[in-house]
């Protein structure tokens, strides 16, 4: 069997992770400055190479844990980037994933080890190689996912207000939503549990805190429910 592969070329396989977070009303991305050539000192996505014993998903989970200190994150394979000269160092095929992180859970101590920083998408620096293209594709996919699946809740604190939720959707979709219609739409799905607490940081009166009922969502999906914003 081994002789079948003789004479064929071998290539490097990389995993690049577009890691999104949400904080201070802005959609953010986790980036770091490369410490190796080529492109040393330039801003890059978080990533690494596939190990022989790993599947693509396993490698992505390892990379995400190493750079965030978190496991069981939402992640989705995005696209495979394989232009011949995309990496000036070697012939590298990169499989891109996007992941969602609650910034409040992120281990900030890892910044000292990796040199990683959260950047607002609106002020993101130019990235190495084809990483800007990866981010653009990930943003388009994130818009689609948040329209028809409740993945946006993966970016919010576990307890949040309706204005915070609306702010998240406006940041992702880069447009405003009518306050009354958004509230009516999201509450009509019966997926949020209102808590007996208020967030009074934004106003004296305060806004009620809610949490997303994932178990109820999964139960409704089995009955044909379709999430749509």
N, C-alpha and C positions, 0 to 999 in steps of 0.2 A: 504493500500500500504506500509506503514511504516514497518509493520510486516515482509515483504519480506526480509528486510535488517537486521533484528535482528539476532545477532549471527555471523555476518560477521566482519572481522577485519577492523580497520581503520588505514590508513597510512598517513604520511606526504608527501606532494608533493612540491618539490622545483623547482625553475627555476635557471639554471646556464647559464651565458652569456659569450660567448667567443667573446670579443670585439677587433676587429682588427683596426689598424690605419697604416698610412704610412708616414714616415718622414725621412729626411736625407738619402734617398736611401735604407731604411730598412723597412721591414714589422714588425710591433710592436703589442703588446698585452697589454691590461689594466688589471693589477693585484693589489691585496691589501693584507695586512697582517691581518689575522683573529684576532679579539679582544675577541673572546669567545672560551671556550672549547667545543668540543675537537679540538685539533690542533691549539690552541691559539698561535699567533706569527708566524705562517707559511703562506706561500704565497698561495693565493686562487684566483679563478675566482670571478667575481662580480656576486652576486645572492641574492636570498631571497625566501620566502615561498609564495605559492599561497594562496590568500585570498578567503573566501567562495563565495564572490560575483563576482569574476573575472574569465574570461576565461584565457587560457594559454597565448594567444597573449596580452591580456590586462595587465596581470601581467608582462610580459616581457617588454612591453612599459613603464610601471611604473618604473621598475628596471633600465632600460636604461636611463630614464630621471633623476632619482635620482642620478645616478653615472656619468652622462655626462652633464646634463643641456640641452640636446637636445631631440627633438621629431622628428617624421617622418623619423627615420633612416631606412636604409635597414636592415632587419633582416629575418632570416629563421630558422624554427625549424629543428634541426639537428638529434637528436636521444634521446631515452629514456633509462636512466641508472637505472637498478633495481636490481642489485645483493643484496642479503640479507644483507650482512655485509659491504656494501660500505661506510656507515657512522656509525662510532662506537657509535655515540650518540643515535640515534633512527633508526627505520625502515623508511628510506627516499627514495622515488622514485624521481629521478631528470630528468626533461625535459630540455635538452640543446638546446640553440639557438646560432647562431653566428650572429654578427652584424658588420657593417662597419661604421667607423666614419672618418670625415675629422678632423685631429688633429688640424688644424688651427681654427676650430669652437668649439673645446672642451673647457669647462669651467675649467681652471686650478685651480681656487679658490676652487673647490670641492675637490681637493687633500688634503687640510687641514682638511676637514670634514671626508673623507673616508679613507685617507691614501693611496689612489691609486697611482700607478706609471705605466708609459709606459715602457715596456721592449722589446728590440729587440728579435724577435723569436729565433735568433741564440744564444742568451745568457739568455734565459728564465730559471728561477730557478725551482727546483723541486716543484710541487704543491701538495696540500693535496688530500687525497682520490683517486678518479679516474679522477681527473681534467686533468692530462696529457693525458689520453686517449681521453678525450673530445676535447682537443686542436688538437691532431693528426687527429681525425675524421673531425674536422672543417677545417683544412688545406687541407685535401684531397677534401672536398666538395668545398672549395674556388677555388681550381685549376680547378675543373670541371666547376664551374659557370663562371669563368673568360674566359674559352675557348669558351663557347657558349652563354654568355649573357654579356652585357657591364657593369657588376656590379663593375668592377674595377674603374670606374670613380667616384664611391661613396667615394673612398679613396684619390683621388687627389684634389688639390685646384681647384676651379671652372675655373681658367685660368692656363693652364699648357703647357709645351713644349712636343714635340714628344720624346726627350730623357728622360724626366721625366716619360712619359707613358711607355716607354720601360723598364726603370729602375724598375717600379712597377711590370710589368709582369715578369721580371727576378727575382725579390725578391720573388714573389708568387710561381713561377714554379721552382725556384732554378736552373736555367740554363740560359745560354746566348742566345740571339737572334741576328741573322744577322741584322746589322743596316739598310742596304739598303732594305732588304726584309721586315723587320718589318714596316718600314716607308711606303713602297709601298702598303703593305697589308692594313694597317689601314686607309690610305688616300683614297684607292680605294672604301671603303665603303660609302664615302660621308657623314659621320656622324659628322665630325669635322668642325667647322667654324674657319678659320684663322683670327686672330685679327691684327689690324695695330699697334701692339706693340711687342717689343722683350724683352726677359729676357737676360740681359747681365752679369749676375752673374758668369756664367760658362765660358764665353769667350768674347773677345773684340767685335767680330762680332755679337754675340748674336744669340738666337734662337727665332723664332716666337712663340707667345703664341696662343693657341687654346682653344676652349670650345666645350663641347659635346652638340649636338643638340638632346635632349631627345624627343622632339615632333616629329622630323623627323624620329627618330628611331621607335617610336610607330606607326607612319603612315606606314613605310616600313614593319613592322612586320605584319600588317593587310593585306598586299599584298603578304605575304609569304617569306619575307626576313629572312635570317638566319645568325646571327652574329657568326663568327668563327675566332679565332686567332690560 
